[in-house]
């Protein structure tokens, strides 16, 4: 019987060596990819490490750090508003969305509609091709800060505001991940500077029929007392929390969201709801606007339960009909004008 050690046979030895080298290289790749994903996730959202999830949202929130690095800012524009208007409409926009705002001004956003546009005052100095899609975070090192673009953008915003007097620039970053802060600061400004009883929020890629929203508010307001907090919109209940993608949420530990109004449909709230945000200046900012708004409402202590009203005519499927109060989202200029023509025939 051949007692030769098989590992000392040249062919078998080389085969074993190549297999070990192949296995080692794959282990190294897996480790490097894991480390890269951990670093990327930490940049995407600073979450707790090696700690159990807290039992309450407030305990969880108090341990999460928020990036507050300053950005280059435009002037804090203040719009001209009719302070005694019963209903105030505000459109959440972005600094670079001038064409969208112009389409709204020429369609449903007439002076009689009492519409203002809310933007963040802080400008991201990192060029778009070198930054994160949803936040002012550098992901490439070969790009210099685009200061000429910033100057041009700032000048354009100043000229636009002087012409229309309808821009509200609040002290936050103009980024997708900071929409919640933009909304909260807009709430505070509206409460301080108007006596309106109802407030309508839409995005700048949504068409709104002001007459229909007025009728809807009047109808639903008649069903409750003046002291009942009310939210009207496309109401979502028991939706699961997204842990990846555009709607990523890592700052809220439960697996389902509390009841909230879907942002792309627009929503309406009465002054009682806004008063809560004014009285609570230390709100924790979650990663998404509409779901974060719902979390805030669930944590609020109102004297009466919040009345959520599902308005099926506030749509987010892009289907514009004459009965639609809102039509969204991702409506381009042509779609907005076509929808306006349909509503004004």
Secondary structure, DSSP 8 states (H G I E B T S, - for coil): -----GGGSHHHHHHHHHHHHHHHHHHHHHHHHHHHHHHHHHHH----SSS---SSHHHHHHT--------EE---------TT-SEEEEEE--TT-HHHHHHHHHTT--GGG-EEEEEEEEE--S-GGGB-SSSS-B--SS----HHHHHHHHHHHHHHHHHH--EEEEEEE-SGGGHHHHHHHHHHHHHHH---SEEEEEETTSEE-HHHHHHHHHHHHTTS-TTS-EEEE-EE-S-B---SSTT---S--SSB--SEE-GGG-EEEEHHHHHHHHH-TT----SSHHHHHHHHHHH---SS--EEEE-TTB--SS---TT-SEE-SS--HHHHHHHHHHHH-
